[in-house]
Amino acid sequence: MPAFNEANTIQITLQKVVDVNLIHDFKKEIIIVNDCSNDNTEESVQKFILENPDTEIVYCKHEVNKGKGAAIHTGIEKATGTHIIVQDADLEYDPLEFNILLGPVIFAKADVVYGSRFIGGNAHRILFFWHTIGNRMLTFFSNMFSNLNLTDMETCYKLFDAQIIKSIHLNEKRFGFEPEVTQKIARIKGIKIYEVGVSYYGRTYDEGKKIGWKDGFRALYCILKYGLFKAR
């Protein structure tokens, strides 16, 4: 769970993660990576840990702000389980839907599962037209070079076989993580990638949304860098 200035929502998100009962006897290991927040995120996390002594929570903190991608790198490094799910701390994605992501792992031996905001009948908050167009365009260009047919490359909800994701060299420190990891997993011979529909409870910028137009251009650059030129 990467977190930057999410003091208002991280306890609620953590409680949702704790409350969800995973199918097929999967157990949870919660790893929080505080990316040098300058609000009360750390205090909120520490309070939650004290109030839930029976819950296994690993807390890490970056001493300088490195970006969401860097926080995910740290979480991947610390994880000890068989599978890894990226869960933002901002309530845009519902942890109660973890089992939707686990379905293809259990029933189809999936190696990677993407949770798409654009398929299925799940709830989807209506927000920004141009963000939707931008997401679809980035997914389209990503698919051109990866030869995948994803509908939502930029989704936060990605589940990985831990052994596979730990074997990939990842560079991008910010939101470029999404296109980089997509291009790199697509090149793995025989990998099984699935996509499932998930809900999306998006935020406005006033409510704390952080990704901006500059990140969109960086994502396009990363698609070309890791897709067209196949950078390591």
Buried (B, 14 or more C-beta within 10 A) or exposed (E): BBBBBBBBBBBBBBBBBBEBEEEEEBEBEBBBBBBBBEEBBBEBBEEBBEEBEEBEBBBBBBEEBBBBBBBBBBBBEBBEEEBBBBBBBBBBBBBEBBBBBBBBBEEEEBBBBBBBBBBBEBEBEEEEEEBBEBBBEBBEBBBEBBEBEBBBBBBBBBBBBBEBBEEBEBBBBBBBBBBBBBBBBBBBEEEBBBBBBBBBEBBEEEEBBBBEEEBBEBBBEBBBBBBEEEEE
